[in-house]
Amino acid sequence: MTHGISFVFVVFNDPLVLGIIDYLRNVFGVSRDGLPPHLTIQGPMIEPVTAERIKGIENVLHKDEFFIGNASSFSTDKGIAFFLRVSSKNLERVWQKRDFPVEKYGFNPHITIYEGPDTARIGKAVKFLKREPLEVICRNFEIVPHVSRQFELFKREDTAPNHFALQHLMRLGKIGTSFDARFRAFLGTDVDARPKQH
């Protein structure tokens, strides 16, 4: 029996995080890919991920809080990628990405929101979010093995996104009350295209 290529993910199970990511995906017309928001922290590996490896990573990260924010972008073959940076106290201790060694690429953990040709709108989004950042702290996460050839192994009961994530950040005073309208206007996105809040 052949094994697929193995990875280790940090999966973010916080409805607020999912709500913010879903909001940004919606602004850029990106549909969900079926996977919950996650960060690849190890892989690709030919060998299967053992329970001992997962337990070891959990022991290192179990008290960590993940900061998700600080939007940025980089050029890709498709045009441009827009992402949110991810950081935590002990993340670098468990980081092993063979295709992107830290010595060559630096340490830049992130969640990609959009990848495509729309460089002008992404440039505007980054400029706006530098002025008015969308940032969250995530304490609800888990460490999950993933085999790329066996997508079904990663299927799971997905955490429901908080469809009122922006309103929650407004109540906390993290963003202004007209954030959505101003962000979409700055990008030239039709405000009427917003999803209805349930």
C-alpha positions, 0 to 999 in steps of 0.5 A: 500500500502506498502512502500519500505525502504527509503534512501537519496542520494547525487547524483554527477552530475559533468561529471569530477567526472563521468569520473574518477569513470568510468575510475577506474571502467573500470580499475577493469572491473566493469560495471555501475550499472545503478545508477549515482555516489552517496553517501548514507547519510541517511537510511535505513528508514521505513518512506517515505522521505518527501519534507521537509526533502530533503529541510532541507538537501539542506539548510545545504549542498547547499554551500558545495563543495565535495572532492572526492579522497583519495583512500582506501580499507577495507575487506568485505565478498566478499574479498575487497572493493576499494573506494574513500572518500567523504568529505564536510564542512557540510556533518556530520551534515546531516549524519544519517545511522542507520545500520552504527552508527558513534559511532561504525563505525566512519564517513567514507563517500565513493563511492565504486568502486570495491568489490570482491576477487582481493585483490592483485590488490586493494592493488597495486591500493591503494599504487599507488594512495597514491603516485599519487592521483586522486582527484576532487572537485564536486560542481554540486550535488543534494539531491535525495530520493530513495526507494529500492523497487521502483528502477524505481523512481531513474531512471533519465537522467544521466549526461554524463561522461567526457571521457577525465577526465584524460586529464583534470586533466593532463592539470591542472597539477594534474596528470602526462601525463603518469598516465594511462599507469603507473597505469595500468602497476603497477597493471599488467593490459593490457594497450591495454584494455583501452576504446577508447576515443570518 
